[in-house]
Amino acid sequence: MNWNDVADMVRFWNGQFCLKGIMSAADAKRAAEIGCTGIVVSNHGGRQFDGSRAPFDSHVRCGG
């Protein structure tokens, strides 16, 4: 999956949309820009993202 796929899902869903798997502040900003109304910081994406780095290892900094 890529950001275009997410944008399509947001548009087709036409309602509140929460995206799971955000790993950085840049990802959170991109999700908001395409219309996601919520995010979940997680590396658990099932089959597609098995084995990815943990959010803790990403040095995620949001705010201040």
Contacts in CASP RR format, 6 or more apart in sequence:
PFRMAT RR
TARGET T0000
AUTHOR 0000-0000-0000
METHOD contacts of the structure
MODEL  1
MNWNDVADMVRFWNGQFCLKGIMSAADAKRAAEIGCTGIVVSNHGGRQFD
GSRAPFDSHVRCGG
1 48 0 8 1.000
3 30 0 8 1.000
3 34 0 8 1.000
6 19 0 8 1.000
6 31 0 8 1.000
6 34 0 8 1.000
6 36 0 8 1.000
7 34 0 8 1.000
7 35 0 8 1.000
9 17 0 8 1.000
10 17 0 8 1.000
10 34 0 8 1.000
10 35 0 8 1.000
10 36 0 8 1.000
15 37 0 8 1.000
16 37 0 8 1.000
16 38 0 8 1.000
17 35 0 8 1.000
17 36 0 8 1.000
17 37 0 8 1.000
17 38 0 8 1.000
18 36 0 8 1.000
18 37 0 8 1.000
18 38 0 8 1.000
18 39 0 8 1.000
18 40 0 8 1.000
19 31 0 8 1.000
19 36 0 8 1.000
19 38 0 8 1.000
19 39 0 8 1.000
19 40 0 8 1.000
20 39 0 8 1.000
20 40 0 8 1.000
20 42 0 8 1.000
20 44 0 8 1.000
20 45 0 8 1.000
21 27 0 8 1.000
21 39 0 8 1.000
21 40 0 8 1.000
21 41 0 8 1.000
21 42 0 8 1.000
21 43 0 8 1.000
21 44 0 8 1.000
21 45 0 8 1.000
21 49 0 8 1.000
22 28 0 8 1.000
22 31 0 8 1.000
22 39 0 8 1.000
22 40 0 8 1.000
22 41 0 8 1.000
22 42 0 8 1.000
22 55 0 8 1.000
23 41 0 8 1.000
23 43 0 8 1.000
23 52 0 8 1.000
23 53 0 8 1.000
23 55 0 8 1.000
23 58 0 8 1.000
23 60 0 8 1.000
24 58 0 8 1.000
24 60 0 8 1.000
25 60 0 8 1.000
25 61 0 8 1.000
25 62 0 8 1.000
25 63 0 8 1.000
27 39 0 8 1.000
28 39 0 8 1.000
28 62 0 8 1.000
31 38 0 8 1.000
31 39 0 8 1.000
32 39 0 8 1.000
41 55 0 8 1.000
41 60 0 8 1.000
42 55 0 8 1.000
43 49 0 8 1.000
43 51 0 8 1.000
43 52 0 8 1.000
43 53 0 8 1.000
43 54 0 8 1.000
43 55 0 8 1.000
45 52 0 8 1.000
END
